[in-house]
Amino acid sequence: MGRQLLLSFEPGEGRDRERGRNSRERSQTSQAVPAPKDIRPAGAPLLEQVVRRETMNQAWRRIRANGGSPGVDGVTVDEFPAWMAERRDAVLRALGEGTYDPRLIRRFLRSGMMAGGLVGTRTEGTPQGGPLSPLLDEWDKELERRGHCFVRYADDCNIYVRSKRAGDRVLDSCRRFLAERLRLKVNAEKSAVDRPWKRSFLGYSVTNRGQPRLRIAPKSIQRMKQRVRELTRRTRGVSLKQVIADVATYLRGWLSYYRLAETPSVLRGLDAWLRRKLRCYVIKQKGRNSRLYGLLKSLGVRAAEIGWIATSSRGPWRMSRNSQVHTGLSARYFEARGLFSLHRQWSMLVKTT
């Protein structure tokens, strides 16, 4: 199909038939070529449809009719005809050759993120669900046309096939399609053909024993632990109550996202790990083992069982796994101060869905 890279906004080209436009507007606008109802010929590449004369004129009429505001380039509706007359050939040639690089996509990629009601600057990456998602609509339709089983969210996509050989073939063909049709480059480092349980998607993965179940991806668990380590840092210098409040706030949001996980044993293990981190914080906060001895005694632990603690040289992490420390600084002790059980909270969330 030949490319129709013809777009004219020369002054005086025909009569403006829209309502009540003055002579100055008519001298700056192009002849409006009525577009047929279907301006997307079957099988035509998306780019060729975009730059068709009918499509461009239709878009221009709509923008002019509603008095559209300037885009990121700052060009107004009144200024556009002169701007296009000067740059038309170069822009259409760049579009046809695939070398056009608009100020717009870069703005999408560098758009900020909102946190706490305020927009902040991102230093790396593109937000999932960001404004680039619509660019991949044609990609979805191509995968559907090929009959693939797939799932996509923003720029993350998983395609499911029966063998590694099929996976290698599909990956290669998909790379070509994205590069040649959509002018997009696949991230080679993040793309691979592998078993489902060795890959993750939006923080989730699947188990590989018996009936597959949805699980939290290992990397997601590691990121959660790293955040908890930061919140329970022994040198924070804040009260245990504040530490638990910060941890609980973070975990509520985290668990709300991973509520679809089907591996409760992992959550029970995380509960035990969280309590141990908090025990370390308490031990460090006491400063001296004699103060820890006094606390445990006040919590009902028998003095005969913890006499050694007052003079022990063990560090907080090693001390935190001691059975007597567990008895005093129990799950009930931390729950009374605001910590909730991930496993119990997950069970409640599952019942409500």
C-alpha positions as a LaTeX table, in Angstrom:
\begin{tabular}{lrrr}
\hline
Residue & $x$ (\AA) & $y$ (\AA) & $z$ (\AA) \\
\hline
Met1 & 0.00 & 0.00 & 0.00 \\
Gly2 & 1.47 & 3.36 & $-0.98$ \\
Arg3 & 1.95 & 5.88 & 1.76 \\
Gln4 & $-0.20$ & 8.97 & 1.51 \\
Leu5 & 2.09 & 11.45 & 3.23 \\
Leu6 & 0.15 & 14.45 & 1.96 \\
Leu7 & $-0.93$ & 17.11 & 4.42 \\
Ser8 & $-1.58$ & 20.66 & 3.37 \\
Phe9 & $-2.27$ & 23.65 & 5.55 \\
Glu10 & $-1.37$ & 26.28 & 2.99 \\
Pro11 & $-3.28$ & 29.61 & 3.27 \\
Gly12 & $-6.24$ & 30.00 & 0.90 \\
Glu13 & $-6.70$ & 26.30 & 0.00 \\
Gly14 & $-10.49$ & 26.06 & $-0.25$ \\
Arg15 & $-13.35$ & 27.31 & 1.78 \\
Asp16 & $-13.90$ & 26.63 & 5.44 \\
Arg17 & $-17.37$ & 25.11 & 5.76 \\
Glu18 & $-17.55$ & 25.07 & 9.53 \\
Arg19 & $-19.77$ & 27.45 & 11.42 \\
Gly20 & $-19.05$ & 31.13 & 11.56 \\
Arg21 & $-15.27$ & 31.23 & 10.96 \\
Asn22 & $-13.90$ & 34.64 & 10.03 \\
Ser23 & $-11.74$ & 35.34 & 7.01 \\
Arg24 & $-8.50$ & 35.32 & 9.02 \\
Glu25 & $-9.18$ & 31.75 & 10.21 \\
Arg26 & $-10.10$ & 30.68 & 6.64 \\
Ser27 & $-6.80$ & 31.99 & 5.35 \\
Gln28 & $-4.87$ & 29.90 & 7.86 \\
Thr29 & $-6.66$ & 26.57 & 7.56 \\
Ser30 & $-6.64$ & 23.79 & 5.03 \\
Gln31 & $-9.33$ & 22.34 & 2.87 \\
Ala32 & $-11.18$ & 19.81 & 4.98 \\
Val33 & $-11.35$ & 16.55 & 3.07 \\
Pro34 & $-14.35$ & 14.55 & 4.38 \\
Ala35 & $-13.14$ & 11.28 & 5.82 \\
Pro36 & $-15.04$ & 8.07 & 5.17 \\
Lys37 & $-16.62$ & 6.32 & 8.13 \\
Asp38 & $-13.87$ & 3.73 & 8.18 \\
Ile39 & $-10.55$ & 5.53 & 7.91 \\
Arg40 & $-8.60$ & 2.40 & 8.90 \\
Pro41 & $-8.24$ & 0.15 & 5.84 \\
Ala42 & $-7.99$ & $-3.52$ & 6.72 \\
Gly43 & $-4.40$ & $-4.63$ & 7.12 \\
Ala44 & $-2.92$ & $-1.12$ & 6.88 \\
Pro45 & $-0.12$ & $-0.44$ & 9.37 \\
Leu46 & $-1.14$ & 1.94 & 12.16 \\
Leu47 & 1.38 & 4.61 & 11.12 \\
Glu48 & 0.08 & 4.74 & 7.55 \\
Gln49 & $-3.45$ & 5.20 & 8.89 \\
Val50 & $-2.34$ & 8.02 & 11.16 \\
Val51 & $-0.68$ & 10.07 & 8.41 \\
Arg52 & $-3.47$ & 9.69 & 5.85 \\
Arg53 & $-4.77$ & 13.05 & 4.64 \\
Glu54 & $-8.33$ & 12.27 & 5.80 \\
Thr55 & $-7.18$ & 11.32 & 9.29 \\
Met56 & $-4.96$ & 14.36 & 9.75 \\
Asn57 & $-7.58$ & 16.80 & 8.45 \\
Gln58 & $-10.24$ & 15.27 & 10.67 \\
Ala59 & $-7.99$ & 15.62 & 13.71 \\
Trp60 & $-7.19$ & 19.22 & 12.80 \\
Arg61 & $-10.88$ & 20.15 & 12.41 \\
Arg62 & $-11.68$ & 18.74 & 15.85 \\
Ile63 & $-8.83$ & 20.55 & 17.56 \\
Arg64 & $-9.68$ & 23.84 & 15.86 \\
Ala65 & $-13.41$ & 23.49 & 16.64 \\
Asn66 & $-12.88$ & 23.11 & 20.38 \\
Gly67 & $-10.13$ & 25.73 & 20.59 \\
Gly68 & $-7.58$ & 23.18 & 21.75 \\
Ser69 & $-4.78$ & 24.29 & 24.08 \\
Pro70 & $-1.10$ & 24.11 & 23.08 \\
Gly71 & 0.69 & 20.81 & 23.58 \\
Val72 & 4.15 & 20.28 & 25.02 \\
Asp73 & 5.66 & 22.26 & 22.12 \\
Gly74 & 3.67 & 25.37 & 23.02 \\
Val75 & 2.26 & 25.86 & 19.48 \\
Thr76 & $-1.24$ & 27.39 & 19.56 \\
Val77 & $-4.14$ & 26.67 & 17.19 \\
Asp78 & $-3.55$ & 29.98 & 15.40 \\
Glu79 & 0.19 & 29.34 & 15.07 \\
Phe80 & $-0.08$ & 25.78 & 13.86 \\
Pro81 & $-0.76$ & 26.34 & 10.11 \\
Ala82 & 2.41 & 28.40 & 9.71 \\
Trp83 & 4.36 & 25.94 & 11.87 \\
Met84 & 3.17 & 23.01 & 9.76 \\
Ala85 & 3.77 & 24.76 & 6.45 \\
Glu86 & 7.42 & 25.22 & 7.43 \\
Arg87 & 8.04 & 21.75 & 8.85 \\
Arg88 & 5.53 & 19.55 & 7.03 \\
Asp89 & 7.89 & 17.79 & 4.63 \\
Ala90 & 10.50 & 17.04 & 7.29 \\
Val91 & 7.93 & 15.73 & 9.78 \\
Leu92 & 6.19 & 13.47 & 7.26 \\
Arg93 & 9.49 & 12.17 & 5.93 \\
Ala94 & 10.64 & 11.35 & 9.46 \\
Leu95 & 7.35 & 9.61 & 10.17 \\
Gly96 & 7.65 & 7.56 & 6.99 \\
Glu97 & 11.25 & 6.57 & 7.72 \\
Gly98 & 10.55 & 5.78 & 11.35 \\
Thr99 & 13.05 & 8.37 & 12.59 \\
Tyr100 & 10.55 & 10.82 & 14.10 \\
Asp101 & 11.18 & 11.27 & 17.82 \\
Pro102 & 8.41 & 13.49 & 19.42 \\
Arg103 & 8.99 & 15.91 & 22.76 \\
Leu104 & 5.76 & 14.03 & 23.84 \\
Ile105 & 6.94 & 10.32 & 24.31 \\
Arg106 & 9.94 & 11.58 & 26.27 \\
Arg107 & 7.54 & 13.49 & 28.52 \\
Phe108 & 5.53 & 10.30 & 29.02 \\
Leu109 & 8.65 & 8.42 & 30.02 \\
Arg110 & 9.74 & 11.12 & 32.46 \\
Ser111 & 6.34 & 11.89 & 33.92 \\
Gly112 & 6.31 & 12.14 & 37.71 \\
Met113 & 4.57 & 10.01 & 40.29 \\
Met114 & 2.06 & 11.08 & 42.92 \\
Ala115 & 2.67 & 10.13 & 46.56 \\
Gly116 & 0.82 & 11.58 & 49.50 \\
Gly117 & $-1.07$ & 13.96 & 47.23 \\
Leu118 & 2.14 & 15.48 & 45.84 \\
Val119 & 3.80 & 14.87 & 42.48 \\
Gly120 & 7.43 & 13.84 & 42.79 \\
Thr121 & 10.24 & 13.31 & 40.32 \\
Arg122 & 11.15 & 9.75 & 39.28 \\
Thr123 & 14.80 & 8.89 & 38.85 \\
Glu124 & 14.41 & 5.64 & 36.92 \\
Gly125 & 11.89 & 3.37 & 35.25 \\
Thr126 & 8.40 & 3.94 & 33.84 \\
Pro127 & 5.39 & 3.63 & 36.16 \\
Gln128 & 3.20 & 0.61 & 35.55 \\
Gly129 & $-0.17$ & 1.64 & 34.18 \\
Gly130 & 1.46 & 4.86 & 32.94 \\
Pro131 & 0.45 & 6.81 & 29.81 \\
Leu132 & 2.42 & 4.57 & 27.44 \\
Ser133 & $-0.04$ & 1.70 & 27.83 \\
Pro134 & $-2.28$ & 2.72 & 24.85 \\
Leu135 & 0.67 & 2.37 & 22.47 \\
Leu136 & 0.48 & $-1.40$ & 22.91 \\
Asp137 & $-3.17$ & $-1.79$ & 21.92 \\
Glu138 & $-2.12$ & $-2.98$ & 18.45 \\
Trp139 & 0.27 & $-5.43$ & 20.11 \\
Asp140 & $-2.64$ & $-7.01$ & 22.04 \\
Lys141 & $-4.66$ & $-7.37$ & 18.86 \\
Glu142 & $-1.74$ & $-9.01$ & 17.08 \\
Leu143 & $-1.32$ & $-11.58$ & 19.86 \\
Glu144 & $-5.05$ & $-12.30$ & 19.77 \\
Arg145 & $-4.91$ & $-12.73$ & 15.98 \\
Arg146 & $-2.11$ & $-15.29$ & 16.42 \\
Gly147 & $-4.18$ & $-17.19$ & 18.99 \\
His148 & $-1.67$ & $-16.83$ & 21.84 \\
Cys149 & $-2.52$ & $-17.12$ & 25.52 \\
Phe150 & $-1.06$ & $-14.00$ & 27.10 \\
Val151 & $-1.46$ & $-11.40$ & 29.83 \\
Arg152 & $-0.21$ & $-7.80$ & 29.71 \\
Tyr153 & $-0.15$ & $-4.86$ & 32.11 \\
Ala154 & 1.44 & $-1.64$ & 30.78 \\
Asp155 & 4.79 & $-2.73$ & 29.32 \\
Asp156 & 4.97 & $-6.09$ & 31.13 \\
Cys157 & 3.73 & $-9.03$ & 29.06 \\
Asn158 & 3.77 & $-12.81$ & 29.52 \\
Ile159 & 3.02 & $-15.15$ & 26.59 \\
Tyr160 & 2.37 & $-18.82$ & 27.33 \\
Val161 & 3.46 & $-21.61$ & 24.96 \\
Arg162 & 3.94 & $-25.38$ & 25.23 \\
Ser163 & 7.69 & $-25.76$ & 24.73 \\
Lys164 & 10.98 & $-23.88$ & 24.88 \\
Arg165 & 11.35 & $-24.24$ & 21.13 \\
Ala166 & 7.99 & $-22.57$ & 20.59 \\
Gly167 & 8.92 & $-19.91$ & 23.12 \\
Asp168 & 12.15 & $-19.03$ & 21.30 \\
Arg169 & 10.29 & $-18.80$ & 18.01 \\
Val170 & 7.52 & $-16.60$ & 19.42 \\
Leu171 & 9.98 & $-14.34$ & 21.23 \\
Asp172 & 11.91 & $-13.75$ & 18.01 \\
Ser173 & 8.78 & $-12.99$ & 15.96 \\
Cys174 & 7.43 & $-10.69$ & 18.66 \\
Arg175 & 10.65 & $-8.72$ & 18.76 \\
Arg176 & 10.46 & $-8.20$ & 15.00 \\
Phe177 & 6.83 & $-7.10$ & 15.13 \\
Leu178 & 7.43 & $-4.61$ & 17.93 \\
Ala179 & 10.51 & $-3.17$ & 16.23 \\
Glu180 & 9.13 & $-2.97$ & 12.68 \\
Arg181 & 5.48 & $-2.11$ & 13.29 \\
Leu182 & 5.45 & $-0.20$ & 16.59 \\
Arg183 & 9.05 & 1.09 & 16.63 \\
Leu184 & 9.52 & $-0.37$ & 20.13 \\
Lys185 & 12.61 & $-2.14$ & 21.42 \\
Val186 & 12.31 & $-5.20$ & 23.65 \\
Asn187 & 14.38 & $-5.16$ & 26.84 \\
Ala188 & 16.75 & $-8.07$ & 26.26 \\
Glu189 & 17.80 & $-8.31$ & 29.92 \\
Lys190 & 14.25 & $-8.71$ & 31.23 \\
Ser191 & 12.95 & $-10.92$ & 28.42 \\
Ala192 & 13.44 & $-14.68$ & 28.46 \\
Val193 & 11.87 & $-18.05$ & 27.72 \\
Asp194 & 11.53 & $-20.01$ & 30.97 \\
Arg195 & 9.28 & $-22.09$ & 33.19 \\
Pro196 & 6.35 & $-20.12$ & 34.71 \\
Trp197 & 7.51 & $-20.73$ & 38.29 \\
Lys198 & 10.92 & $-19.23$ & 37.46 \\
Arg199 & 9.38 & $-16.00$ & 36.20 \\
Ser200 & 7.30 & $-13.33$ & 37.90 \\
Phe201 & 4.57 & $-10.99$ & 36.74 \\
Leu202 & 3.52 & $-7.91$ & 38.70 \\
Gly203 & 5.15 & $-9.34$ & 41.81 \\
Tyr204 & 3.46 & $-12.75$ & 41.56 \\
Ser205 & 4.65 & $-16.16$ & 40.45 \\
Val206 & 3.27 & $-19.73$ & 40.58 \\
Thr207 & 4.20 & $-22.90$ & 42.44 \\
Asn208 & 5.67 & $-25.91$ & 40.64 \\
Arg209 & 4.34 & $-28.81$ & 42.71 \\
Gly210 & 0.98 & $-30.47$ & 42.22 \\
Gln211 & $-1.81$ & $-28.10$ & 41.21 \\
Pro212 & $-0.20$ & $-24.72$ & 40.37 \\
Arg213 & $-1.05$ & $-22.01$ & 42.86 \\
Leu214 & $-0.46$ & $-18.28$ & 42.84 \\
Arg215 & 2.39 & $-17.23$ & 45.10 \\
Ile216 & 4.32 & $-14.08$ & 46.00 \\
Ala217 & 7.44 & $-13.88$ & 43.84 \\
Pro218 & 10.71 & $-14.37$ & 45.78 \\
Lys219 & 11.99 & $-10.95$ & 44.70 \\
Ser220 & 8.83 & $-9.34$ & 46.06 \\
Ile221 & 9.41 & $-11.00$ & 49.43 \\
Gln222 & 13.02 & $-9.82$ & 49.44 \\
Arg223 & 11.93 & $-6.25$ & 48.73 \\
Met224 & 9.42 & $-6.43$ & 51.56 \\
Lys225 & 12.06 & $-7.71$ & 53.96 \\
Gln226 & 14.43 & $-4.95$ & 52.94 \\
Arg227 & 11.79 & $-2.33$ & 53.70 \\
Val228 & 11.06 & $-3.90$ & 57.09 \\
Arg229 & 14.80 & $-3.92$ & 57.85 \\
Glu230 & 14.85 & $-0.19$ & 57.19 \\
Leu231 & 11.86 & 0.40 & 59.46 \\
Thr232 & 13.29 & $-1.76$ & 62.28 \\
Arg233 & 16.82 & $-0.40$ & 61.99 \\
Arg234 & 18.25 & $-0.60$ & 65.51 \\
Thr235 & 19.71 & 2.90 & 65.29 \\
Arg236 & 16.43 & 4.66 & 64.41 \\
Gly237 & 16.11 & 6.05 & 67.89 \\
Val238 & 12.29 & 5.93 & 68.07 \\
Ser239 & 9.97 & 4.05 & 70.40 \\
Leu240 & 8.91 & 0.46 & 69.81 \\
Lys241 & 5.33 & 1.71 & 69.48 \\
Gln242 & 6.33 & 4.00 & 66.59 \\
Val243 & 8.33 & 1.26 & 64.87 \\
Ile244 & 5.38 & $-1.15$ & 65.05 \\
Ala245 & 3.00 & 1.54 & 63.75 \\
Asp246 & 5.29 & 2.19 & 60.77 \\
Val247 & 5.68 & $-1.51$ & 60.04 \\
Ala248 & 1.93 & $-2.16$ & 60.33 \\
Thr249 & 1.09 & 0.71 & 57.96 \\
Tyr250 & 3.47 & $-0.64$ & 55.35 \\
Leu251 & 2.31 & $-4.26$ & 55.74 \\
Arg252 & $-1.39$ & $-3.40$ & 55.35 \\
Gly253 & $-0.77$ & $-1.93$ & 51.92 \\
Trp254 & 1.63 & $-4.72$ & 50.97 \\
Leu255 & $-0.78$ & $-7.49$ & 51.98 \\
Ser256 & $-3.71$ & $-5.78$ & 50.29 \\
Tyr257 & $-1.84$ & $-6.07$ & 47.00 \\
Tyr258 & $-0.74$ & $-9.69$ & 47.58 \\
Arg259 & $-4.07$ & $-10.90$ & 48.95 \\
Leu260 & $-4.47$ & $-13.18$ & 45.91 \\
Ala261 & $-1.54$ & $-15.37$ & 47.01 \\
Glu262 & $-2.47$ & $-18.99$ & 47.73 \\
Thr263 & 0.49 & $-19.99$ & 49.92 \\
Pro264 & $-0.42$ & $-19.26$ & 53.58 \\
Ser265 & 2.65 & $-21.10$ & 54.86 \\
Val266 & 4.83 & $-18.33$ & 53.40 \\
Leu267 & 2.86 & $-15.73$ & 55.37 \\
Arg268 & 3.25 & $-17.73$ & 58.59 \\
Gly269 & 7.01 & $-17.79$ & 58.00 \\
Leu270 & 7.03 & $-14.02$ & 57.43 \\
Asp271 & 5.08 & $-13.51$ & 60.67 \\
Ala272 & 7.80 & $-15.36$ & 62.61 \\
Trp273 & 10.53 & $-13.38$ & 60.85 \\
Leu274 & 8.82 & $-10.05$ & 61.61 \\
Arg275 & 8.51 & $-10.85$ & 65.31 \\
Arg276 & 12.17 & $-11.80$ & 65.45 \\
Lys277 & 13.16 & $-8.48$ & 63.87 \\
Leu278 & 11.12 & $-6.67$ & 66.51 \\
Arg279 & 12.66 & $-8.71$ & 69.31 \\
Cys280 & 16.05 & $-7.59$ & 68.05 \\
Tyr281 & 14.85 & $-4.00$ & 68.20 \\
Val282 & 13.68 & $-4.42$ & 71.81 \\
Ile283 & 16.95 & $-6.10$ & 72.84 \\
Lys284 & 19.00 & $-3.35$ & 71.23 \\
Gln285 & 16.77 & $-0.69$ & 72.75 \\
Lys286 & 17.41 & $-2.02$ & 76.25 \\
Gly287 & 21.11 & $-1.42$ & 75.80 \\
Arg288 & 22.23 & $-3.76$ & 78.57 \\
Asn289 & 21.25 & $-7.38$ & 79.13 \\
Ser290 & 20.43 & $-6.60$ & 82.73 \\
Arg291 & 17.61 & $-4.33$ & 81.52 \\
Leu292 & 16.39 & $-7.08$ & 79.19 \\
Tyr293 & 16.42 & $-9.47$ & 82.15 \\
Gly294 & 14.24 & $-7.04$ & 84.09 \\
Leu295 & 11.78 & $-6.68$ & 81.22 \\
Leu296 & 11.39 & $-10.42$ & 80.72 \\
Lys297 & 10.91 & $-10.93$ & 84.45 \\
Ser298 & 8.17 & $-8.29$ & 84.48 \\
Leu299 & 6.48 & $-10.14$ & 81.64 \\
Gly300 & 6.17 & $-13.30$ & 83.70 \\
Val301 & 9.26 & $-15.28$ & 82.64 \\
Arg302 & 10.68 & $-17.20$ & 85.62 \\
Ala303 & 13.88 & $-15.68$ & 86.99 \\
Ala304 & 15.54 & $-19.08$ & 87.24 \\
Glu305 & 15.23 & $-19.50$ & 83.46 \\
Ile306 & 16.69 & $-16.13$ & 82.49 \\
Gly307 & 19.40 & $-15.56$ & 85.04 \\
Trp308 & 22.08 & $-16.11$ & 82.39 \\
Ile309 & 20.72 & $-13.25$ & 80.25 \\
Ala310 & 22.00 & $-10.54$ & 82.59 \\
Thr311 & 25.62 & $-11.46$ & 81.82 \\
Ser312 & 25.34 & $-12.95$ & 78.33 \\
Ser313 & 27.61 & $-11.74$ & 75.53 \\
Arg314 & 25.27 & $-12.84$ & 72.75 \\
Gly315 & 24.23 & $-10.28$ & 70.14 \\
Pro316 & 20.61 & $-9.19$ & 69.51 \\
Trp317 & 19.97 & $-11.51$ & 66.53 \\
Arg318 & 21.24 & $-14.60$ & 68.35 \\
Met319 & 19.49 & $-13.60$ & 71.56 \\
Ser320 & 16.20 & $-13.05$ & 69.73 \\
Arg321 & 15.77 & $-16.76$ & 68.97 \\
Asn322 & 16.08 & $-17.85$ & 72.60 \\
Ser323 & 12.99 & $-19.67$ & 73.90 \\
Gln324 & 12.77 & $-17.56$ & 77.08 \\
Val325 & 12.92 & $-14.36$ & 75.02 \\
His326 & 10.15 & $-15.81$ & 72.86 \\
Thr327 & 8.05 & $-16.49$ & 75.94 \\
Gly328 & 8.31 & $-12.90$ & 77.15 \\
Leu329 & 8.31 & $-11.08$ & 73.82 \\
Ser330 & 5.55 & $-13.26$ & 72.40 \\
Ala331 & 3.22 & $-12.72$ & 69.44 \\
Arg332 & 0.59 & $-11.51$ & 71.92 \\
Tyr333 & 3.07 & $-8.94$ & 73.30 \\
Phe334 & 3.56 & $-7.38$ & 69.86 \\
Glu335 & $-0.10$ & $-7.64$ & 68.85 \\
Ala336 & $-1.02$ & $-5.69$ & 71.98 \\
Arg337 & 1.25 & $-2.91$ & 70.67 \\
Gly338 & $-0.29$ & $-2.77$ & 67.20 \\
Leu339 & 1.37 & $-5.52$ & 65.13 \\
Phe340 & $-1.01$ & $-7.77$ & 63.20 \\
Ser341 & $-0.49$ & $-11.26$ & 61.85 \\
Leu342 & $-0.05$ & $-11.41$ & 58.08 \\
His343 & $-1.49$ & $-14.91$ & 57.97 \\
Arg344 & $-4.55$ & $-14.02$ & 60.06 \\
Gln345 & $-5.16$ & $-10.82$ & 58.14 \\
Trp346 & $-4.82$ & $-12.68$ & 54.83 \\
Ser347 & $-7.38$ & $-15.25$ & 55.99 \\
Met348 & $-9.84$ & $-12.45$ & 56.74 \\
Leu349 & $-9.24$ & $-10.81$ & 53.36 \\
Val350 & $-9.79$ & $-14.12$ & 51.55 \\
Lys351 & $-13.11$ & $-14.65$ & 53.32 \\
Thr352 & $-14.38$ & $-11.24$ & 52.19 \\
Thr353 & $-13.55$ & $-11.78$ & 48.49 \\
\hline
\end{tabular}
